[in-house]
Amino acid sequence: MKINGNEIRRGNVIEHKNRLWVVVKTEHVKPGKGPAYAQVELKDLRDGTKLNERFRASESVERVRLD
């Protein structure tokens, strides 16, 4: 299911850069100049590497449901 960048929440599993990531931390940032964005810390489910990404509200990511 596609979700907007501002709908990413802690604990969500998303597909980004052809890998599965779990959201560890989110912070919504409203800079004085430019649009707001979500600063998201991601952890790879396979090997545990971490990645910090910025997602704007206009961007969409694939949310994954694991069974």
ChimeraX attribute file (.defattr): number of C-alpha atoms within 10 A of each C-alpha:
attribute: neighborCount
match mode: 1-to-1
recipient: residues
	/A:1	9
	/A:2	12
	/A:3	15
	/A:4	15
	/A:5	20
	/A:6	19
	/A:7	13
	/A:8	23
	/A:9	16
	/A:10	15
	/A:11	13
	/A:12	15
	/A:13	22
	/A:14	23
	/A:15	15
	/A:16	14
	/A:17	7
	/A:18	7
	/A:19	10
	/A:20	18
	/A:21	25
	/A:22	21
	/A:23	21
	/A:24	17
	/A:25	15
	/A:26	19
	/A:27	15
	/A:28	14
	/A:29	13
	/A:30	11
	/A:31	9
	/A:32	7
	/A:33	6
	/A:34	7
	/A:35	11
	/A:36	16
	/A:37	20
	/A:38	20
	/A:39	19
	/A:40	21
	/A:41	18
	/A:42	25
	/A:43	19
	/A:44	18
	/A:45	13
	/A:46	9
	/A:47	7
	/A:48	11
	/A:49	10
	/A:50	15
	/A:51	13
	/A:52	13
	/A:53	13
	/A:54	17
	/A:55	19
	/A:56	16
	/A:57	16
	/A:58	11
	/A:59	13
	/A:60	16
	/A:61	16
	/A:62	15
	/A:63	19
	/A:64	15
	/A:65	9
	/A:66	5
	/A:67	3
